[in-house]
Each structure stands twice: as C-alpha cells, then as structure tokens.
C-alpha cells in the first residue's frame, strides 16, 4: 500500500530528519527581542525553503512585524483541504544560567532533544513537513490538498496572522484546520484536545507620591503604592481559591457528567501534579478536582508584581509607583471584554485612597470548544492510534491559542488540536525538550492523518 511506503520512508530517514530539525532549532528566532530580528527572518526562510523544495507554492508575507510563511500544494477541487498552522518563533531563554546546555545548541540525550523551540513549536511543525516530504519523495499522490500558514509572532502577540486571516478567508479556505501546538496526555497516551481556555490579560498601575520618598521622613504620612498593590491583590481571590471579581463565574459552561467521568478515568493525582510542578501541595478552587481546575475552570493569577527597591541590602523608601500583571484564563461562554470591564471596575472600587489607579486590558483570547464526535475528530483519533501505537484519549488544555478563535470565526471550518508534545516539555522554561519518540510518532501520525482525513 502507498501509505506503507510513506511510513517506511519516515523510518529510514529519521536520523536525517532529526539533524535537519536541529539545524532549524539553532536559529535563535526570539520574536519578542529586537536583537534577534534577523534570526527570526532566517527561521522563516528556512521553513519556506523546505516547503518550496517539496513542490509547494510558497510566499513569505512581509509586514510591520515578523513575516508569515504561506504555502500550498496543487489545489484540486475533488479533494478535501487541510490547513496546517504553526509558529517558528520561540520564547526568550532567560534565565540562561538554569539551562544545562546552550538553548540554541540542540543536544539529544536520554531520548530527548533539548533546545528552545524543540516542542514549542518548531518540532511539532516539522512533523507535518517531514510527513509531506515522505509522500513527495516516494512519489505517492497526496490524498488531500494541503496549505500551511506558519507565523513568527505567536510568542509576542503580534497581529500579522490575525490580520492576514481576516483579509484572506478565501485563500485560506479549507475543510479543516490542524493545529499542533498542544500536547499528548502523557508518555504512554496520545490525545486529541477539544477545548482551550481563553485569556484576559490585565495590568494594574498605581501612582502615589511624585518620587520615591525617605520612609523615615515620610512613612506613614502618604499612601504607599507597594502596600496598596498588595491590598488589591489580596482581594482578587478568597481563601478557597475563588475569584472575587463580581460576575466572574456568571457565564461559565460547566463540564457535563460524561466529561467529569472521563477526567476521573485519567487518574491524574495530586502526587502527579506535585512531581510535575515541584509545588509542595495542590491548591485551587474548592469543590473541583485538580484536573477539572486545570482544564475546565476559569482562573485568576498574578503574573508579576513590581514596586520599590529589590536589590541587595536595604533602601528605606516609600515607592512612588507599583504595578501588577494579572491573567485570567477563561472557559467556554466567558467573554473577555465583559470580564475585563468587570475586573477594571472591581479593582478601581477596592483601590485604597491616596493613589491613582490605572487598569488596562492588554489582550484577550476567546476560549475554544470543539465537538468530540465530528468526522475530523474521529480521523485524528484513528491517525493518533496508528501513529503512536496506543489508544488516544480526549483532553482539554489550560492554555490559550488565540488564533484558533480567529480561524473559527473567519474560515468557518472545524479545528483539530493535534499536539505531539508533553506537558512536561518545559516550554517557556529552561531546558525545553521534545521526546525523539514523539517526533517520530508525530511524523507518522500526520502522514496517516492525510489518509484518514480524505475518507472522513
């Protein structure tokens, strides 16, 4: 069978494919830091060249930010079309001293590739490209039309892919969108993700005296912005982990009994959580299991606080300013604009007197929930089972992929969240890694998905 030739090719060329992935990982495409702009453009050119060599029509779309790479195979009207989305940009590497090896000098050890971008998202994108290569090099006709949209601003929140999608729905038209920026369930169990949390990201800024003041001369005479920001933060959640913003839970879509039973069947324990996170114990909204809180309940978390002096030794001041960044992960039916307005009104209402308070909504992302019983979802499950050699499960994801909501709104096509990484891959952290076995199985799964999708 033709698919057997494709899978055989992937097995034979695995070492070369790993070497090529390492070449891409060596390019420090940190999109949020301007000193890497030339490298980010080089990473875009790398993937564009790969797709062009496979006979696809390729465009590098330049704009104010980092370029988009768009590619498509011959588009035959008698075939279904899959649009593959991914990103070639990566997170910053700080703190550098916590890396066991240089982040842009890939190392393969203990069956894992260690490098920034290995799992998020170059390694996963590369699975799709190598699967396509196997079809082309073996002379096996593609069973579906394929399109790629690979961006370079996912990690910095740039607008390019959103603007392009909104302006080009006909060009990106497809029967389904495949997004591989999520995870499998664990090392033994592949998974299809059917829900992503949304995001509402806020910044609180407090201004007090016109300058830092001597705390001996002026302490106790004016409001201290550092004290004030601590008071505000303390009132965001109660002792049971519930967010205190009025109306925060009004629109939450709770999990149904089938989902709750499915979560429980995965046997995710607090001991597993502690091992994964290094935290001394589990904590969260009372009345829900850890997995329910992780996947299906909204959250409110302080991401950063700044005020006053943080250096060595003592500096006795009343700081002039304070700030906090707060993210709220949203679940289906919650609206980011509504939550942002409620958060702003609440923070202003609890702000202590004596400081000026500004609250800004930095950005939102809509939550995503896709049907578990669609033909595409079943095609993904079949491909995963054959590619990984194990029965997959359905999972939710606590993170956000903002472009998914835009795809759904503009393209009106179903989304398949088909991830090959692991939640323990240290994405956004030192020593990011991608299991070689997951890369190999990911290549196989994408190749099989093309066949399964053609029959769905």
N, C-alpha and C positions, 0 to 999 in steps of 0.2 A: 504494500500500500504506500501511497505517496507520503502520508504522514509519518510512516516508519522511516522513510529516507530522511525526512526533516529532522526527526528526533535523533537518528543515528549521526547526522552531521553535527548536531549540537554537542553530542557526547565526544566525538572525535576532536572537535575544535575548542573544547572547553579551556585548555591551558592558554591558547592564543587569545580567546575572548577575555580571560582574566587579565592578561597582560595589557590588552587594549583598554579595559576599564581602568586599570591603574594609570595608564597614560592620561586619561581624562581627569582622574582624581588628583593628579599632580598639578593641575591648573587651579590656582587659588581664586576661584570665582566668587569672592565675597561681595555680594551686591550692595551691602549697606555701607561699605567703606570705600571712599572715592579713590584711594591709592591702588585699589585692585580693578579699576575700571577697564584697563587694557586687558587684564587677565580674564575678566568676565566676558569681554568681547571675543577673546580667544577660545573660551569654552563654548560659546555659541557657534563659532566657526568650526570647531571640532565636530560637534554633533551634526551640523549642516553638511560637512564633508562626508561623514559616514552615510547619511541618508541619500546624498547625491550619488555616491558610489553604488548604491543599491538600486539605482534607476528611478528614484522618485524625483518629482519636480519640487525644487526647494527654493524658498525665499527667506532671506534674512531681512526682517522688517525693522528698520531703524526708527527711533523716535527720540523723545527727550530723555528717556531713561535707557535701560539696557535692552538690547534687541530681542525680538521674538524670532523663533525659528518655526516656519510653517513648511510642511511637506505633504505631498500626496502621491499615491500611486495612480496609475491609469484608472479613471472612474468609469466603470461600466454600469449602465443603468439596470442590468439584470442581476446585480449583486447587492447585498447589504453593505453598508458602510460603517466602519468603526473609526471613531476619532480618539486617538491616544493623547492624553495630556500628562505633562510632567514639567519639572523645572531643573535647570542646570546650575542655578546659583546656590550658594551654600551660606550657612551661618558663620559669623565670626568665630575665632578659635579660642579667645580668652576664656579662662586663664591658661595661658600657654604652659606654665610650669606643671600643670596637672596631667599633661599628655605624657604617655610612656614612650611615644615615638613622635617625630615631627608630623603635624597634621596633614601636610601636603607631600609627604614621602610615604606612600602606601606600603604597609607591611602586612604580609599574610602569615599568620601564625595561629596555631590551635584551631585551624579550620575557619578562620575569620579574616576578613580584610579590614584593617584599621586605617582610617583616613577620614578627614572631614568630607562629607558628601557621599560616603560609601553607601549608606542606607537612605539618606535624605538629600537628594533624591536621584543622584546620578546612577547608582547601582540598579535601582528599580527601573528607571527609564531605559537603561542599557539592556535589560532583559527583553524589552519589546524590540529593540533594534536588532539584537542578535537572533531573535526568533524570525524576524523578517529576513535577515541575511540567510538563514538556513533554507527558506523557501526559494529565494533568488538564486543562491549558489547551487542548489540541487535541481534547478530548472522546474520546480513544482509550481504550478499556477496558483496564485493567491485565491483562496475561496471567497474572500470578501475584498471590497475596496478599503484601503487604509488611508487615514490622514493623521498627521502629527501637529500638535501645537505645543511647543516647548518654550517656556518663558524663563527670563532671567531676573525677575523681580519678586518672586514668591516670598523670599525671606526678608524683603524690605518693604513689602506692602505697596509696590509700585502699581500704577494704573494701566500699564500697557496692554496686558492681556484682557482686561475688562473692557477697555475702550475698543480694542480690536474685535472682540466677540460681539459687542453691541452694534458695531458698524458693519459686520460681515456675517450675519446669520446664514445667508445663502451659501457663502463659500465654505462655512464650517458645518453645513447641514449633514446630518448623519442619522443612522438608525440607533446608535448608542455611543456613549462616551465612556472610555475606560480610564480610570484614574488610579494609578499605583503610587500612592503617597500615604498609604496606611500600613497595617501590619497583619500578619497571621496571628493566631491566638497564642500559640507557644511553639516550642521547638518541635513538638510532635504533631501539632494540629493546625492545618491550614484553615483559613477563614475568609468569608466574604463579609465585608462591613456594609450595613444597611442604614446607618444613621451617624451623622456628625453633629457635634454641638456647634452652635453659633457663638458669636463673640460680641461683647460690648466693652470697649476699652476706654477707660476714663482717666483723666488727670486732674488732680486737685492741687491748686496753688494758693498758698496763704502768704500774705504780706503784712508785716507788723511795723516795727519802727523803721525809720528811714535808713538805718545802718545797724550793723552788729553793735550791741551795747555792752559795756562792762557790767557783769552780773552782780558785782558788789555795789556799784553805784546806783544801778537802775533795776536790779532784780526785784520783783515784787511790786513794781510801780506801773508796768505795762504788760500787756498780754504777750506771752512767749509763743511764737508760732510753732516751735517744736512741741510744746505742751499741747497746743491747740490741735495739731495734726494727729497726735496720739489720742486725744479725746474723740476726735471724729472717727478714727479707725476703730476704736474700741466699741463704737456704737453701730458699726456696719453689720455685725453678727452677734447672735446671742450665745450662751454657753452650750447650747445644743447644736450649734453649727448652722442655724437657720439665718438667712439674710434678713435684715430688718428693714430694708427699703420697702415702703408701702406699695402693695400691688405686685411685688416681685413674682409671686407664685400664681397670680390670678389666671394666667393663660397656659400654664404648664400642662402638657399632654402626658399623663402618667402611663407607665408601662401596663400592658394588659396581662392577664393571668398566664397566657402562653409564653410571653416574653419572660415574665418573672420565673416561671418554671425552667425555661431554657437557661437563664442566667444561673440559677441554682445548680443545674446539672453540670455546669463547668467546674464546680468545686473550687472556685477561687477563694482562698482563705486569707485571713489577716496575716498569717505567717508568711504567705507568698508575697503579700504587699510589703511587709517589713523587709524581706530579703531583697526585693526589687528596689526599694527606695532608701534603705538604710535608716528609716524612721524608727523611733523606739516603740511606737504603737500606732494603730489606726485611729483616725478621728474624722468625723463628718456629721452631716445632718442626721439627727436621731430618727430611728424608725425605718431605716433603709440599710440594706447590705452594702458592703464596700463596692461590689461590682455595680449595683444599682446607682450608687452615688457617682461612681466613676463614669458611667455610660449614659445614665438616663435622668439625672437630677441636675438642676442648674446650680452654679457655684458662684461664689464671690471671694476673690483672693487679692490681697495686696501684693503687687509685683515689685514694688520698690518704694523706699522712703528716703528722703534727704532733708537734712536741716542742720545748720550749725557746723561745729568742728568735729571731724572724725579722725584726725591724725594722731600721732603718738603723743603721749603725755597729756597735759591739761591746757586748756584755753578757756578761761572763765568768761563766757559771753551769754547774752540773750540774743539768739539769732534773729536776723531781720526777716528771713523767709523760711518757708517749709513747703514740701511738696510730697505727694504720694501718687503712684500709678496703681490703678485698680482694674482688674479684668473680671468680667462676669461671663462665664460660659453658659450659653443659653440652650434650651432644649426645644423640640418641635412645639409650635404655636406661640412661642415667645417672640416678641418684636423688638429688635434692637433699638429703634428710635424711641419707642414707648418706654423701654427700660432706662435708656439714657436720660430721658426727661424726668422720670421718677427719681433716679439716682441724684441728679443735679438738684432737684427741689428738696430732697431729703437732706443732702449734705449741707445745703445752704441753711436749712431750718435748724440743724444741730450744731452749726459752727459757733464756737464761743464768741462772745463780744470782744472787740479790741483788735480784730484782724480783718483784713479784706480777703474775701474768698472768691476764687475763680474756679469753675468746674467746666472742663472741656471734654467733649466726646471725640477721641482721636480716630477711632474707626469701628465699624460694625461688620459682622458677617452673619448671614442668616443660617439657622440650623437646617439640617437636611434629614429627611426620612424617605427612603425609597421602598417600594413594595418588595416583599421577600418571595412572592410567588410568580414573578414575571418570567417570561421565556428567557430573557437575557440573564437574569439571576441564576436560573437553572443551568444555563450554558456555562456560566462562570463556575458554578459548583462542580459540574462534571469535569471541566478542564482542570480545576484545582485537584480533584481527587486523583485524576490520572497523572497529573504533573508532579504531585508531591507524594503519591502513593499512600494517602491516608484520607479518611472521610473528613470533609471540612465541616465547620460549624458557622452559624451566623453570629456576628458580634456587632456591637456598637463601638463608637470611638469618642473619647472625651475631647479630642482636639477639633480644630476647625480647618477647613479648606475653603476659603471664601469664594473661589472661582466656581465651585460646584453649583452654588445657588445661581450665579450668573448664567452658567451653561443651561441650567434647567429653565430659567426664565426666557432666555433668548433663543435657544435651539429646540426647546420643547421635546427633548429626547431623554430617554432613561439613562441613568448614570450607574456604572458598575464600579464599585470601590474595591479594587482587586489588589491588595497590598501583599508584598513579599518580605517586608522587614519584620523585626521583632520589637516589642515594646521596650526590651532591654538593650536596644542597639545604641543607647547613649546619644540619640540625635539631639542636637543643640547643646551637647555637653562634651567635655574632654573624652578622648578615646572612643569616638564614634566608630561603629563597626557594622559589618554586613556579613552574615554567615555565607561561606562559599556554597554550601549545600542549598541555601535559599536562592542564591543567584542562579545556580544550575537548574533548580526546580522551577524558578520563575521563568527562565527562558523556555523551558519545556511547556509550562502552563500557558504562556502567551501563544506559542505555536499551536497548541491544542485548542485554545480559545477561538482562533481564527476558523478552525473547522467546526467547532460546536456552534459558534455564532451564525455561521452560514446556514445551519439547519434549524435555528431557533425560530 
